[in-house]
C-alpha cells in the first residue's frame, strides 16, 4: 500500500499552528499526513499580538467566526496604529495610520488634494488623523462594525493573546487530523539540499517527505541547508532588542481599538489593548541604550511598580534569500523578521504559507522543479523587501533631534534606491501617484498608506502660503462628517463588552 505523503512541521507557536491549519484544510482531500513537533523545553517568543487586516482572510478561509476565536484569545479589534512622538513638526507630532474602507472614498480624495496643495506650498490641513474614519472610531472606543450593516465590510485588524491564539489553533489543527508530538530535535539528517529525517531526544528518528521550519530565530532546519544565505537588515533597521511587560487592564477606562506606537529615547514602545490586559514593549537598539537602561525607561514611562515582571528579547532582523530550499520551507522567524512596527509578522507567515500551497504540486509525491521554487522565493522576497521599505520610511522621515538614536535612524540608515526615489519625488513635488503605480505590488502598501506616512510625519515645505477660507471650511466639513458617523458605531461597543465577559481565564 502506498504511504501517504508526509509533512513534518518543526516548531509550534502561532506560525507553526497557522501552517498546520492551512495545510490540513487545503489538503483535506489528499492522502497527506501532517505532524507538528514542538519542544516543551524551548519557549516561543509570544509577543506578536497585533495583525494587519490580512488575518481576517485566514479565519475566513478556515470557516472560523470572530465570535468563536476572539473571546478564546482575549482579542480586540484594531482600526489602525497611532504614532505619537515620531515627528516634531507642529501639527504633526502624532499621526494615525488607518485601515481604509469605502467610507473613506470621498474624504480620502479631500485628503489627497490637501496633501497635493501642501506639497506645493499652500498651508492646508494634511494630517491623516483628521480625515479618515478609523482614528475617530478607535479613539472613541468603537469597534469597526456599525449597528446597522453596511453594504461592505470595513477593513480592520486584531489584537490578541499570542499564547492563547496558538493554543486555539492547536486544537483546531488536531481536530483536523494533525498529529501533535512533544519532543526536542537533536540532529537533522540531510542528503544534499534535502532533509531525510530529524532525530529527536525521545522518539528517535522521524522521516518525512517535506519539512516546515517554524523553529524561530534558530532556523534549525532551513539554516543548515548547504546554500543557506541570510540577508541582514541591520544597516536599515537598527532595533535589535525589546523589553516587554503585561499590564492588567483598567476597566474604568475605555477599550481603544488601536495600537499605539510611541517614540521613546532609543526606539519606540507599543501599547496593545486586550480584553484583560494591555501588552507593552520597548523596541530599541542596544547600540544606543543598554537593556537595563531600556527597562528603566519603560518602567518610568508606564509608571510600573518594582514588582512588575518584564521580559527581555533579542531580535535578528533580515530574511533568508531562499525561503523554500530543497524539501524544506521556512515559515515565521526562521525565514526572517522585520521589526514589529507595523505588525506584519503574521501577514508574512500567512502570505508565505498560502503562496506555497498555490505553488506546490503533488507529482508522484515529488515537489515541483527549481523554476517553481525560484518564482516562489522571489515573490516572498519581494514582499519582505516592500515591507522593509515602508517600515524604514518611518525612521528616515522622523524629525527628532533629541537623541543620537533618532538622528542616526534618519541620517545613517541605508535605504533602497526605490524608497529614495519615492522620497525625492515627494520632496520635489513630483508625480508620486505615477511612481507608486509603476512600482505596483513591489511597494506592498497602498497609495493611501504611503500618503499617510509621508504626510503624517509632516514631510512638507517649511515656508507655506496661507490657504483660502474655502479650504478651511472644507476641512471642517470633513471632521463633521466623520464625527457624525460615530453614532452609527457606538452601539456596537456592547459587543466588545460581551466579549470581555466571556473571555477565557488568563493563562
Buried (B, 14 or more C-beta within 10 A) or exposed (E): EEEBBBBBBBBBBBBBBBBBBBBBBBBEEEEBBBBBBBBEEBEBBBBBBBBBBBBBEBBEBBEBEBEEBBBBBBBBBBBBBBBBBBBBBEBBBBBBBBBBBEBBEEBBEBBBBBBBBBBEEBBBBBBBBBBBBBBBBBBBBBBBBBEEEEEEEBBBBBBBBBBBBBBBBBEBBBEBEBBBBBBBBEEBEBEEBBBBBBEBEEEEEBEBBBBBBBBBBBBBBBBBBEEBEBBEBBEBBBBBBBBBBBBEBEEEEBBBBBBBBBBBBBBBBBBBBBBBBBBBBBBBBBBBBEBEBBBEBBBEBBEBEEEBEBBEBEBBBBBBBBBBBBBBBBBBBBBBBBBBBBBBBBBBBBBBBBBBBEBBEBEEBEBBEEEBBEEBBEBBBBBBBBBBBBBBBBBBBBBBEEBBBBEBBBEEBEBBEBBEEBBEBBEEEBEBBEBBEEBEEEBBBEBBBBBBBBBBBBBBBEEBEEBEEEBBEBBEEBBEBBEEBBEBBBBBBEBBEEBBEEBBEBE
